[in-house]
Amino acid sequence: MNSYKAFQKQIFSDDNYSIVPIRFEDRMDIMKWRNEQIYHLRQVKLLTIDDQNYYFENIVAKLFDQSKPDQILFSFLENEICIGYGGLVHINWNDKNAEISFVMNTELQKNNFKRYWSIYLGLIETFAFNEINLHKIYTYAFDLRPHLYEMLEDKGYKKEAVLTEHCFFDGGFIDVVIHSKFDSSIVKDELFLREANEDDVELLFIWANDQDVRKNSIVQDQIIWENHLAWFKKKINDSETKIFILSNKNKCFGQIRIDKVGSQWQIDYSIDHIYRGQGLGKEIVKHLLNKFNFKFKATVKKENYPSAKVFTHLGFKTLKSDNEDFLFFEY
């Protein structure tokens, strides 16, 4: 069996089902299925045996040795028998996203479409999110199979876009529908705070200009890049400022900054919008409290209930104030 040099684990299984690096022996079945289902594929003509052999010998064979292939293909097996194939295509390694590809045995579609698609998605998600650490995977589908969209949405995929009359098909223009899923799995035991460095300047700029972050800030104007750059260069070298990134081994989830004000340290934190609603605000402040034995204070807009809840749950004292706009906490 061929193996991909780009990653360690090659086989992903769920009971009697598995995906394995695409097998040369399955190429003729795959050709047959693609020709039978050409109506929903970006395939302009029926494939021939010569076409398929050329593709496997000159395109697929090279993928196994590449460190960052633009596609990674698998045979989909039930009890070691190939019942479909697919993988991740149009892989963008910089932005950590890829399109999902899947074609199953045509004869199995009528009675098993949803079941096999669901099993396959579970396997390809494990590979995409856990093995090669993608952030987003998506489907690109001609608007011809509404049962596909129902199944995707049942599996947690969100309709991200409809490209109106995007493709010419059967004498007319049809829509393309895109469904996406993000990697939101977080093992909290693997989280830690690392000190921010100069490579984080752009990431912090993006987070600072997030719509909700600006809305909950004391100063709500959008931040200009030049001003941010000057601010960052000053703060990163200031002994009375400390900036940390909440991370695991391969992702960044948010930032927390403390500035010394008198005998206390003022807390400012934010979580990347993709990971909100998973308790990471509490996690990032809790890691800070475990790291330093300082006196802390925090200022929170009254309508920012999630942040107020974080500080309350972690034992911060709410200070009495006549201010109608902000809550004040200390620890």
GUKOLFI-215939 format. One record per residue (C-alpha): residue in one letter; x, y, z. Coordinates in nm, 2 decimals, always signed. Example, Ala and Ser with C-alpha at 12.3 -4.5 7.8 and 13.67 -1.06 7.14 Angstrom:
2
+------+--------+--------+--------+
: type :     c1 :     c2 :     c3 :
+------+--------+--------+--------+
:    a :  +1.23 :  -0.45 :  +0.78 :
:    s :  +1.37 :  -0.11 :  +0.71 :
+------+--------+--------+--------+
***
This chain:
331
+------+--------+--------+--------+
: type :     c1 :     c2 :     c3 :
+------+--------+--------+--------+
:    m :  +0.00 :  +0.00 :  +0.00 :
:    n :  +0.12 :  +0.35 :  -0.08 :
:    s :  +0.17 :  +0.59 :  +0.20 :
:    y :  +0.19 :  +0.97 :  +0.22 :
:    k :  +0.52 :  +1.11 :  +0.34 :
:    a :  +0.34 :  +1.43 :  +0.46 :
:    f :  +0.18 :  +1.27 :  +0.77 :
:    q :  +0.24 :  +0.98 :  +1.00 :
:    k :  -0.10 :  +0.80 :  +1.04 :
:    q :  -0.22 :  +0.65 :  +0.71 :
:    i :  -0.54 :  +0.46 :  +0.80 :
:    f :  -0.85 :  +0.60 :  +0.97 :
:    s :  -1.11 :  +0.35 :  +1.08 :
:    d :  -1.46 :  +0.33 :  +1.22 :
:    d :  -1.57 :  -0.03 :  +1.29 :
:    n :  -1.58 :  -0.20 :  +0.95 :
:    y :  -1.51 :  +0.12 :  +0.76 :
:    s :  -1.18 :  +0.29 :  +0.68 :
:    i :  -1.01 :  +0.54 :  +0.45 :
:    v :  -0.66 :  +0.44 :  +0.33 :
:    p :  -0.42 :  +0.61 :  +0.09 :
:    i :  -0.58 :  +0.58 :  -0.25 :
:    r :  -0.51 :  +0.24 :  -0.41 :
:    f :  -0.40 :  +0.18 :  -0.77 :
:    e :  -0.62 :  -0.13 :  -0.78 :
:    d :  -0.94 :  +0.08 :  -0.73 :
:    r :  -0.88 :  +0.31 :  -1.03 :
:    m :  -1.11 :  +0.14 :  -1.27 :
:    d :  -1.40 :  +0.13 :  -1.02 :
:    i :  -1.34 :  +0.49 :  -0.95 :
:    m :  -1.35 :  +0.57 :  -1.33 :
:    k :  -1.68 :  +0.38 :  -1.36 :
:    w :  -1.84 :  +0.57 :  -1.07 :
:    r :  -1.72 :  +0.91 :  -1.19 :
:    n :  -1.85 :  +0.85 :  -1.55 :
:    e :  -2.19 :  +0.74 :  -1.41 :
:    q :  -2.21 :  +1.05 :  -1.19 :
:    i :  -2.06 :  +1.30 :  -1.42 :
:    y :  -2.37 :  +1.52 :  -1.38 :
:    h :  -2.26 :  +1.64 :  -1.03 :
:    l :  -1.89 :  +1.65 :  -1.09 :
:    r :  -1.65 :  +1.91 :  -1.23 :
:    q :  -1.57 :  +1.66 :  -1.51 :
:    v :  -1.62 :  +1.78 :  -1.87 :
:    k :  -1.60 :  +1.44 :  -2.05 :
:    l :  -1.63 :  +1.07 :  -1.99 :
:    l :  -1.30 :  +0.92 :  -1.87 :
:    t :  -1.12 :  +0.65 :  -2.07 :
:    i :  -0.90 :  +0.38 :  -1.94 :
:    d :  -0.60 :  +0.57 :  -2.08 :
:    d :  -0.71 :  +0.88 :  -1.91 :
:    q :  -0.74 :  +0.71 :  -1.57 :
:    n :  -0.41 :  +0.53 :  -1.60 :
:    y :  -0.23 :  +0.85 :  -1.70 :
:    y :  -0.39 :  +1.03 :  -1.40 :
:    f :  -0.29 :  +0.77 :  -1.15 :
:    e :  +0.06 :  +0.72 :  -1.29 :
:    n :  +0.15 :  +1.08 :  -1.34 :
:    i :  -0.06 :  +1.28 :  -1.10 :
:    v :  -0.17 :  +1.06 :  -0.81 :
:    a :  +0.17 :  +0.88 :  -0.78 :
:    k :  +0.35 :  +1.21 :  -0.72 :
:    l :  +0.13 :  +1.31 :  -0.43 :
:    f :  +0.27 :  +1.05 :  -0.20 :
:    d :  +0.62 :  +1.21 :  -0.19 :
:    q :  +0.52 :  +1.57 :  -0.16 :
:    s :  +0.55 :  +1.75 :  +0.18 :
:    k :  +0.24 :  +1.97 :  +0.11 :
:    p :  +0.04 :  +1.81 :  -0.17 :
:    d :  -0.25 :  +2.01 :  -0.31 :
:    q :  -0.48 :  +1.71 :  -0.27 :
:    i :  -0.48 :  +1.40 :  -0.05 :
:    l :  -0.69 :  +1.11 :  -0.18 :
:    f :  -0.82 :  +0.80 :  -0.01 :
:    s :  -1.00 :  +0.48 :  -0.10 :
:    f :  -1.31 :  +0.44 :  +0.12 :
:    l :  -1.35 :  +0.07 :  +0.23 :
:    e :  -1.61 :  -0.14 :  +0.39 :
:    n :  -1.46 :  -0.47 :  +0.52 :
:    e :  -1.16 :  -0.40 :  +0.30 :
:    i :  -1.38 :  -0.36 :  -0.02 :
:    c :  -1.37 :  -0.03 :  -0.19 :
:    i :  -1.71 :  +0.14 :  -0.20 :
:    g :  -1.60 :  +0.49 :  -0.27 :
:    y :  -1.31 :  +0.73 :  -0.28 :
:    g :  -1.24 :  +1.09 :  -0.20 :
:    g :  -1.02 :  +1.31 :  +0.01 :
:    l :  -0.92 :  +1.67 :  +0.05 :
:    v :  -0.86 :  +1.88 :  -0.26 :
:    h :  -0.76 :  +2.24 :  -0.33 :
:    i :  -0.57 :  +2.23 :  +0.00 :
:    n :  -0.45 :  +2.57 :  +0.11 :
:    w :  -0.17 :  +2.50 :  +0.36 :
:    n :  -0.13 :  +2.87 :  +0.46 :
:    d :  -0.49 :  +2.93 :  +0.54 :
:    k :  -0.55 :  +2.58 :  +0.66 :
:    n :  -0.85 :  +2.49 :  +0.46 :
:    a :  -0.95 :  +2.24 :  +0.19 :
:    e :  -1.25 :  +2.12 :  -0.01 :
:    i :  -1.40 :  +1.77 :  +0.06 :
:    s :  -1.42 :  +1.54 :  -0.23 :
:    f :  -1.63 :  +1.21 :  -0.22 :
:    v :  -1.77 :  +0.98 :  -0.48 :
:    m :  -1.94 :  +0.65 :  -0.38 :
:    n :  -2.03 :  +0.33 :  -0.56 :
:    t :  -2.33 :  +0.44 :  -0.77 :
:    e :  -2.52 :  +0.12 :  -0.70 :
:    l :  -2.51 :  +0.19 :  -0.32 :
:    q :  -2.64 :  +0.55 :  -0.34 :
:    k :  -3.02 :  +0.48 :  -0.35 :
:    n :  -3.04 :  +0.31 :  -0.01 :
:    n :  -2.71 :  +0.41 :  +0.16 :
:    f :  -2.63 :  +0.77 :  +0.05 :
:    k :  -2.67 :  +0.93 :  +0.39 :
:    r :  -2.52 :  +0.65 :  +0.59 :
:    y :  -2.20 :  +0.63 :  +0.38 :
:    w :  -2.16 :  +1.00 :  +0.35 :
:    s :  -2.19 :  +1.04 :  +0.73 :
:    i :  -1.93 :  +0.77 :  +0.80 :
:    y :  -1.70 :  +0.91 :  +0.54 :
:    l :  -1.73 :  +1.26 :  +0.68 :
:    g :  -1.64 :  +1.14 :  +1.03 :
:    l :  -1.33 :  +0.98 :  +0.90 :
:    i :  -1.21 :  +1.27 :  +0.68 :
:    e :  -1.28 :  +1.52 :  +0.96 :
:    t :  -1.06 :  +1.32 :  +1.19 :
:    f :  -0.78 :  +1.33 :  +0.93 :
:    a :  -0.83 :  +1.69 :  +0.84 :
:    f :  -0.86 :  +1.83 :  +1.20 :
:    n :  -0.65 :  +1.59 :  +1.41 :
:    e :  -0.38 :  +1.47 :  +1.16 :
:    i :  -0.30 :  +1.77 :  +0.94 :
:    n :  -0.45 :  +2.04 :  +1.16 :
:    l :  -0.67 :  +2.22 :  +0.91 :
:    h :  -0.89 :  +2.49 :  +1.04 :
:    k :  -1.18 :  +2.46 :  +0.79 :
:    i :  -1.31 :  +2.21 :  +0.55 :
:    y :  -1.60 :  +2.26 :  +0.30 :
:    t :  -1.80 :  +2.11 :  +0.02 :
:    y :  -1.86 :  +2.27 :  -0.32 :
:    a :  -2.17 :  +2.12 :  -0.48 :
:    f :  -2.39 :  +2.19 :  -0.78 :
:    d :  -2.74 :  +2.27 :  -0.66 :
:    l :  -2.88 :  +1.93 :  -0.78 :
:    r :  -2.88 :  +1.72 :  -0.46 :
:    p :  -3.08 :  +1.87 :  -0.18 :
:    h :  -3.06 :  +1.55 :  +0.02 :
:    l :  -2.68 :  +1.61 :  +0.04 :
:    y :  -2.73 :  +1.95 :  +0.21 :
:    e :  -2.97 :  +1.81 :  +0.46 :
:    m :  -2.71 :  +1.54 :  +0.56 :
:    l :  -2.43 :  +1.80 :  +0.58 :
:    e :  -2.63 :  +2.03 :  +0.80 :
:    d :  -2.72 :  +1.73 :  +1.03 :
:    k :  -2.35 :  +1.67 :  +1.06 :
:    g :  -2.28 :  +2.03 :  +1.18 :
:    y :  -2.19 :  +2.19 :  +0.84 :
:    k :  -2.32 :  +2.54 :  +0.79 :
:    k :  -2.43 :  +2.68 :  +0.45 :
:    e :  -2.17 :  +2.95 :  +0.40 :
:    a :  -2.25 :  +3.07 :  +0.05 :
:    v :  -2.46 :  +3.02 :  -0.26 :
:    l :  -2.28 :  +3.11 :  -0.59 :
:    t :  -2.57 :  +3.22 :  -0.81 :
:    e :  -2.57 :  +3.07 :  -1.16 :
:    h :  -2.21 :  +2.98 :  -1.12 :
:    c :  -2.18 :  +2.68 :  -1.35 :
:    f :  -2.32 :  +2.60 :  -1.70 :
:    f :  -2.50 :  +2.27 :  -1.68 :
:    d :  -2.74 :  +2.08 :  -1.92 :
:    g :  -2.81 :  +2.39 :  -2.12 :
:    g :  -2.85 :  +2.64 :  -1.84 :
:    f :  -2.68 :  +2.80 :  -1.55 :
:    i :  -2.71 :  +2.65 :  -1.20 :
:    d :  -2.61 :  +2.76 :  -0.85 :
:    v :  -2.32 :  +2.62 :  -0.65 :
:    v :  -2.38 :  +2.57 :  -0.27 :
:    i :  -2.09 :  +2.58 :  -0.02 :
:    h :  -2.11 :  +2.42 :  +0.32 :
:    s :  -1.83 :  +2.46 :  +0.58 :
:    k :  -1.72 :  +2.32 :  +0.91 :
:    f :  -1.45 :  +2.45 :  +1.14 :
:    d :  -1.23 :  +2.27 :  +1.38 :
:    s :  -1.37 :  +2.37 :  +1.72 :
:    s :  -1.24 :  +2.07 :  +1.92 :
:    i :  -1.03 :  +2.19 :  +2.21 :
:    v :  -0.87 :  +1.98 :  +2.48 :
:    k :  -0.85 :  +2.22 :  +2.77 :
:    d :  -0.57 :  +2.02 :  +2.95 :
:    e :  -0.35 :  +2.10 :  +2.65 :
:    l :  -0.39 :  +2.48 :  +2.68 :
:    f :  -0.11 :  +2.70 :  +2.80 :
:    l :  -0.01 :  +3.07 :  +2.80 :
:    r :  +0.30 :  +3.16 :  +2.60 :
:    e :  +0.45 :  +3.50 :  +2.58 :
:    a :  +0.37 :  +3.71 :  +2.27 :
:    n :  +0.65 :  +3.78 :  +2.04 :
:    e :  +0.71 :  +3.99 :  +1.73 :
:    d :  +0.55 :  +3.73 :  +1.50 :
:    d :  +0.22 :  +3.78 :  +1.68 :
:    v :  +0.18 :  +4.15 :  +1.58 :
:    e :  -0.06 :  +4.08 :  +1.29 :
:    l :  -0.26 :  +3.82 :  +1.48 :
:    l :  -0.31 :  +4.07 :  +1.77 :
:    f :  -0.41 :  +4.34 :  +1.52 :
:    i :  -0.68 :  +4.11 :  +1.37 :
:    w :  -0.81 :  +4.02 :  +1.71 :
:    a :  -0.81 :  +4.38 :  +1.83 :
:    n :  -1.02 :  +4.49 :  +1.53 :
:    d :  -1.28 :  +4.22 :  +1.57 :
:    q :  -1.63 :  +4.37 :  +1.57 :
:    d :  -1.73 :  +4.24 :  +1.91 :
:    v :  -1.39 :  +4.33 :  +2.07 :
:    r :  -1.43 :  +4.69 :  +1.95 :
:    k :  -1.79 :  +4.70 :  +2.07 :
:    n :  -1.68 :  +4.59 :  +2.42 :
:    s :  -1.38 :  +4.82 :  +2.44 :
:    i :  -1.36 :  +5.15 :  +2.62 :
:    v :  -1.24 :  +5.31 :  +2.29 :
:    q :  -1.45 :  +5.16 :  +2.01 :
:    d :  -1.29 :  +5.31 :  +1.70 :
:    q :  -1.12 :  +5.07 :  +1.46 :
:    i :  -0.75 :  +5.05 :  +1.50 :
:    i :  -0.51 :  +5.17 :  +1.23 :
:    w :  -0.22 :  +4.93 :  +1.14 :
:    e :  +0.05 :  +5.20 :  +1.18 :
:    n :  -0.09 :  +5.29 :  +1.53 :
:    h :  -0.11 :  +4.93 :  +1.63 :
:    l :  +0.25 :  +4.86 :  +1.51 :
:    a :  +0.38 :  +5.15 :  +1.72 :
:    w :  +0.17 :  +5.05 :  +2.02 :
:    f :  +0.29 :  +4.69 :  +2.00 :
:    k :  +0.66 :  +4.78 :  +1.97 :
:    k :  +0.63 :  +4.99 :  +2.28 :
:    k :  +0.43 :  +4.73 :  +2.48 :
:    i :  +0.64 :  +4.43 :  +2.39 :
:    n :  +0.95 :  +4.60 :  +2.55 :
:    d :  +0.77 :  +4.75 :  +2.85 :
:    s :  +0.85 :  +4.58 :  +3.18 :
:    e :  +0.51 :  +4.69 :  +3.31 :
:    t :  +0.31 :  +4.52 :  +3.03 :
:    k :  +0.29 :  +4.15 :  +2.98 :
:    i :  +0.11 :  +3.99 :  +2.67 :
:    f :  +0.03 :  +3.62 :  +2.64 :
:    i :  -0.13 :  +3.40 :  +2.38 :
:    l :  -0.36 :  +3.11 :  +2.48 :
:    s :  -0.24 :  +2.82 :  +2.28 :
:    n :  -0.20 :  +2.45 :  +2.24 :
:    k :  +0.07 :  +2.28 :  +2.03 :
:    n :  -0.06 :  +2.41 :  +1.70 :
:    k :  -0.34 :  +2.67 :  +1.75 :
:    c :  -0.39 :  +3.02 :  +1.90 :
:    f :  -0.72 :  +3.09 :  +2.07 :
:    g :  -0.69 :  +3.44 :  +2.22 :
:    q :  -0.48 :  +3.70 :  +2.40 :
:    i :  -0.45 :  +3.83 :  +2.75 :
:    r :  -0.26 :  +4.15 :  +2.84 :
:    i :  -0.19 :  +4.29 :  +3.18 :
:    d :  -0.06 :  +4.65 :  +3.24 :
:    k :  +0.07 :  +4.76 :  +3.58 :
:    v :  -0.14 :  +5.05 :  +3.73 :
:    g :  -0.01 :  +5.15 :  +4.07 :
:    s :  +0.00 :  +4.83 :  +4.28 :
:    q :  -0.24 :  +4.63 :  +4.06 :
:    w :  -0.23 :  +4.48 :  +3.71 :
:    q :  -0.52 :  +4.57 :  +3.48 :
:    i :  -0.65 :  +4.27 :  +3.27 :
:    d :  -0.75 :  +4.29 :  +2.91 :
:    y :  -0.84 :  +3.97 :  +2.72 :
:    s :  -1.02 :  +3.85 :  +2.41 :
:    i :  -1.09 :  +3.52 :  +2.24 :
:    d :  -1.08 :  +3.45 :  +1.87 :
:    h :  -1.44 :  +3.47 :  +1.75 :
:    i :  -1.42 :  +3.12 :  +1.60 :
:    y :  -1.37 :  +2.97 :  +1.95 :
:    r :  -1.61 :  +3.17 :  +2.15 :
:    g :  -1.88 :  +3.00 :  +2.36 :
:    q :  -1.65 :  +2.72 :  +2.47 :
:    g :  -1.54 :  +2.85 :  +2.81 :
:    l :  -1.20 :  +2.99 :  +2.69 :
:    g :  -1.25 :  +3.33 :  +2.85 :
:    k :  -1.25 :  +3.15 :  +3.19 :
:    e :  -0.95 :  +2.94 :  +3.08 :
:    i :  -0.73 :  +3.23 :  +2.98 :
:    v :  -0.79 :  +3.42 :  +3.30 :
:    k :  -0.75 :  +3.11 :  +3.51 :
:    h :  -0.41 :  +3.04 :  +3.35 :
:    l :  -0.31 :  +3.40 :  +3.42 :
:    l :  -0.41 :  +3.37 :  +3.79 :
:    n :  -0.21 :  +3.04 :  +3.82 :
:    k :  +0.09 :  +3.21 :  +3.66 :
:    f :  +0.12 :  +3.52 :  +3.88 :
:    n :  +0.06 :  +3.60 :  +4.24 :
:    f :  -0.04 :  +3.96 :  +4.16 :
:    k :  -0.32 :  +4.19 :  +4.25 :
:    f :  -0.54 :  +4.22 :  +3.95 :
:    k :  -0.83 :  +4.44 :  +3.84 :
:    a :  -1.06 :  +4.44 :  +3.54 :
:    t :  -1.31 :  +4.68 :  +3.38 :
:    v :  -1.60 :  +4.53 :  +3.19 :
:    k :  -1.89 :  +4.70 :  +3.00 :
:    k :  -2.21 :  +4.62 :  +3.18 :
:    e :  -2.37 :  +4.45 :  +2.87 :
:    n :  -2.06 :  +4.22 :  +2.83 :
:    y :  -2.22 :  +3.95 :  +3.04 :
:    p :  -1.98 :  +3.67 :  +2.93 :
:    s :  -1.67 :  +3.86 :  +3.06 :
:    a :  -1.85 :  +3.97 :  +3.38 :
:    k :  -1.94 :  +3.61 :  +3.44 :
:    v :  -1.58 :  +3.50 :  +3.39 :
:    f :  -1.44 :  +3.73 :  +3.66 :
:    t :  -1.73 :  +3.65 :  +3.90 :
:    h :  -1.68 :  +3.27 :  +3.87 :
:    l :  -1.31 :  +3.30 :  +3.93 :
:    g :  -1.35 :  +3.48 :  +4.26 :
:    f :  -1.30 :  +3.84 :  +4.16 :
:    k :  -1.48 :  +4.09 :  +4.38 :
:    t :  -1.72 :  +4.33 :  +4.22 :
:    l :  -1.65 :  +4.68 :  +4.34 :
:    k :  -1.93 :  +4.93 :  +4.42 :
:    s :  -1.96 :  +5.20 :  +4.16 :
:    d :  -2.20 :  +5.46 :  +4.04 :
:    n :  -2.08 :  +5.42 :  +3.69 :
:    e :  -2.37 :  +5.33 :  +3.46 :
:    d :  -2.16 :  +5.19 :  +3.18 :
:    f :  -1.89 :  +4.97 :  +3.34 :
:    l :  -1.84 :  +4.70 :  +3.61 :
:    f :  -1.52 :  +4.70 :  +3.81 :
:    f :  -1.35 :  +4.39 :  +3.95 :
:    e :  -1.05 :  +4.32 :  +4.16 :
:    y :  -0.86 :  +4.00 :  +4.27 :
+------+--------+--------+--------+
***
